Amino acid sequence: MTAGQADQGEVERFWTVARSQARITAMPGYFGPTTLEVLPPPAWSFGATPEQADELLSLVLDGRKTATASAGRAYEAAGEPLPEIGTLGILLDGAGHPQALIETIEVSVVRFDEVTEEHAHAEGEGDRSLAHWRTAHERFFSVHAGDERGFAHDMPRRAGALPADPPRVRRTPRSARGESCV
């Protein structure tokens, strides 16, 4: 989700610095430019409001938030693929300014009622307990489910979807801050 609209020029400047600092180097010149040199990764923010984006970004930058969850159905409804290991993203603050480069290092798809205490702790929110995670995420996904079916603890199967059609996609990001993140 994106709380604020990013300025593409600002994203490209951030990407130039972050790419260098994260040691995402170009191939030797005789190969020509790579996709990473020409096209920055998607820029987005956590949460649905600028305030949520800033709060969750702060947890990422502090190293407290090392996992996230999203509604699996939202990807389906938007016609977007699920995140993949190695995927990069530019994390925006609530005003739409790029602040961090993150890499997805793990993806697992589970039902809402199968999210573990370990995952809840890794999300870094509240007291980091599973009880807090479930309460906060049920409230969030009840409003921002990403499709017309809304929230359900067991999110039912649907033909043509992932084998278990679970509602949550867990991504474990690794953060790399660019110079402009200070």
Residue pairs with C-beta under 8 A, 6 or more apart in sequence:
1 44
1 45
1 46
1 47
1 48
1 144
2 43
2 44
2 45
2 92
2 96
3 45
3 47
3 48
3 49
3 50
3 52
3 53
3 92
3 94
3 96
4 45
4 50
4 53
4 92
4 93
4 94
4 95
4 96
4 97
5 96
6 43
6 90
6 92
6 96
6 97
6 98
7 96
7 97
10 97
10 98
11 40
11 43
11 90
11 98
12 40
13 180
14 40
14 90
14 98
14 101
14 178
14 180
15 40
15 41
15 90
15 98
15 101
17 178
17 179
17 180
18 90
18 98
18 100
18 101
18 176
18 177
18 178
19 36
19 37
19 101
21 176
21 177
21 178
21 179
22 101
22 176
24 36
24 88
26 33
26 34
26 36
26 37
27 34
36 88
40 90
41 87
41 88
41 89
41 90
41 101
42 89
42 90
43 89
43 90
43 91
43 92
43 98
44 89
44 90
44 91
44 92
45 53
45 56
45 57
45 91
45 92
45 93
45 94
45 96
46 52
46 53
46 56
46 57
46 60
46 68
46 91
47 53
47 55
47 56
48 140
48 143
48 144
49 94
50 93
50 94
50 95
51 94
52 94
53 92
53 93
53 94
54 93
54 94
56 65
56 68
56 125
57 91
57 92
57 93
57 94
57 99
57 100
59 65
59 124
59 125
60 91
60 100
60 102
60 173
60 175
61 99
61 100
61 175
61 177
61 181
63 175
64 124
65 122
65 123
65 124
65 125
66 122
66 124
66 172
66 173
66 174
67 119
67 122
67 123
67 124
67 170
67 171
67 172
67 173
68 123
68 170
68 171
68 173
69 115
69 119
69 123
69 137
69 168
69 169
69 170
69 171
70 146
70 168
70 169
70 171
71 141
71 144
71 145
71 146
71 147
71 167
71 168
71 169
72 82
72 109
72 155
72 162
72 165
72 166
72 167
72 168
72 169
73 145
73 146
73 147
73 149
73 155
73 165
73 167
74 145
74 146
74 147
75 81
75 82
75 146
75 169
76 147
76 161
77 146
77 147
77 148
78 146
82 107
82 109
82 162
82 169
83 104
83 107
83 169
83 171
84 104
84 107
85 104
85 105
85 106
85 107
86 103
86 104
86 105
87 103
87 104
88 101
88 102
88 103
88 104
89 101
89 102
89 103
89 104
89 173
90 98
90 100
90 101
90 102
91 98
91 99
91 100
91 101
91 102
91 175
92 98
92 99
93 99
98 178
98 180
99 177
99 180
99 181
100 175
100 176
100 177
100 178
100 181
101 175
101 176
101 177
101 178
102 173
102 174
102 175
102 176
103 173
103 174
103 176
104 171
104 172
104 173
105 172
105 173
105 174
106 170
106 171
106 172
107 169
107 170
107 171
107 172
108 169
108 170
109 162
109 164
109 166
109 168
109 169
109 170
110 166
110 168
110 170
111 153
111 154
111 155
111 164
111 166
111 167
111 168
112 134
112 137
112 138
112 141
112 151
112 152
112 153
112 154
112 155
112 166
112 167
112 168
113 153
113 154
114 166
115 130
115 133
115 134
115 137
115 168
115 170
116 130
117 129
117 130
119 133
119 170
120 128
120 129
120 130
120 132
120 133
120 134
121 128
121 129
122 172
123 133
125 132
125 133
125 136
126 132
126 133
126 136
138 151
138 153
141 151
141 167
142 150
142 151
145 151
151 167
152 167
155 165
155 166
155 167
156 165
157 164
157 165
158 165
